[in-house]
Amino acid sequence: MKNKEYTRRDLRTIWHPCTQMKDHESLPMIPIKKGDGVWLEDFEGNRYLDAISSWWVNLFGHSNPRINEPLKKQLDTLEHVILAGFTHEPVIELSEKLVEITPGGLNRCFYADNGSSAIEVALKMSFHYWRNIGKEKKTRFINLSNSYHGETLGALAVGDVELYKDTYAPLLMQPITVPSPDCYHRETGESCHDYSLRMFRYMEQTLEKHAEETCAVIIEPLIQCAGNMRMYDAVYLELLRKACDKYDVHLIADEIAVGFGRTGTLFACEQANISPDFMCLSKGLTGGYLPLSVVLTTDRVYQAFYDDYEKLTAFLHSHSYTGNALACRAALATLDIFDQDNVIDANKGLARHLHQSVAELENHPHVGEIRQTGMVLAIEMVKDRKTKTPYDWQERRGLKVYQHGLKEGVLLRPLGNVVYFMPPYIITPQQIDMMAETAINGIHLATKNQ
Ligand SMILES: *Cc1c(COP(=O)(O)O)cnc(C)c1O
């Protein structure tokens, strides 16, 4: 009864993100009263295991005392202050820490307050850098097919997921799109490494042809998350770094989703041993507590903006909540947990357990692929396993898995026909088993009928 009361009130005033609101005529919404570790609890005492980290943001569970306590202290000290002309302890400490833990050469932190805004910052900064050094012909960006970088107009423009983009196409700048190295499309018998390597030739050709007019290549390292959790090999990043240097084009690494351990290393770029010119971080940055994002860049980029005021070379960008003190404190508390608990190593065991937990689906007639990179595992439901023929999107098979999950107490939120796990790192092996069993049964149910 209590749940219903909240839903009724909600539906009178709230317009939810990424939602056809009419769906809620039949799909109940779930009002959450409290969070505790991997669990979310509604107003009637039902619990849901948060298998997707509340849209990929949560790292160490809900209401974690190790983040709550420092945050409460920060609240009693300083909640927020303008970051132009002023500074504060959490933002200084966080910047020092980020410079220390990110790949070499990323020495400058520019803050915003969400992932899309970080992308806007990186795009503008790259363009503005080239303009400041007299290369005004550089005005375009190269992206990958099936990529996602957020939903504000600039970020949307450099993404390539039709569902989010096509409607708004008339409003968007035009990137130069290169076919993705996404290994789902590799030939039978071909390794992911070989496929990603082979696909690089399109990038090389595009750079060769368009370098003069190109500011930067923007990519999601290793996993195209919103693009159905499609994965590719680190060799692509290695080659891309070299090619960007060769053709004098920036490399923007969007680690908003994959950063902070999701791929098995603290940052995905580490697996290719590269440093981008810009690294965008958000989502896990605050452990899933508060909105914050940051763009890290090099001294070289920074210096191209550093001059007398009259030269008008300063970077022109700001958000009201830039570098919010509470958000920075949550980020520091999150990074402390990484240090104290040796999280990256501990996750290796969890990743192995994730892999084993869905092994029985390996030969399922409607599973086209099970793929995994670190702490992200995805299961692609298909109409035909051999030909990888997809189900019609109108059938909404993923939604059936979602509904089954809720019934069984697991928050799964498939992307189309792709069921995936991206859990908080405090999940236990037993909880993984429960999550996997629910997903497996959901997949059986959703693929039962032709
Ligand atoms: C979520 C996401 C974004 C956008 O972040 P928001 O905070 O939702 O604006 C950008 N890039 C990637 C790779 C993401 O997963």
The ligand as an SDF file (V2000), in Angstrom:
LIG
                    3D

 15 15  0  0  0  0  0  0  0  0999 V2000
   27.1220    7.7840  -18.5710 C   0  0  0  0  0  0  0  0  0  0  0  0
   28.1320    8.1300  -19.5940 C   0  0  0  0  0  0  0  0  0  0  0  0
   28.3270    9.4520  -20.0270 C   0  0  0  0  0  0  0  0  0  0  0  0
   27.4440   10.5870  -19.5780 C   0  0  0  0  0  0  0  0  0  0  0  0
   27.4680   10.8190  -18.2230 O   0  0  0  0  0  0  0  0  0  0  0  0
   26.2090   11.5410  -17.5320 P   0  0  0  0  0  0  0  0  0  0  0  0
   26.6610   11.8390  -16.1600 O   0  0  0  0  0  0  0  0  0  0  0  0
   25.0850   10.5660  -17.5920 O   0  0  0  0  0  0  0  0  0  0  0  0
   25.9220   12.7740  -18.3280 O   0  0  0  0  0  0  0  0  0  0  0  0
   29.3340    9.6970  -20.9250 C   0  0  0  0  0  0  0  0  0  0  0  0
   30.1210    8.7130  -21.3800 N   0  0  0  0  0  0  0  0  0  0  0  0
   29.9640    7.4360  -21.0020 C   0  0  0  0  0  0  0  0  0  0  0  0
   30.8980    6.4020  -21.5330 C   0  0  0  0  0  0  0  0  0  0  0  0
   28.9550    7.0910  -20.1150 C   0  0  0  0  0  0  0  0  0  0  0  0
   28.7510    5.8060  -19.7900 O   0  0  0  0  0  0  0  0  0  0  0  0
  1  2  1  0
  2  3  1  0
  2 14  2  0
  3  4  1  0
  3 10  2  0
  4  5  1  0
  5  6  1  0
  6  7  2  0
  6  8  1  0
  6  9  1  0
 10 11  1  0
 11 12  2  0
 12 13  1  0
 12 14  1  0
 14 15  1  0
M  END
$$$$
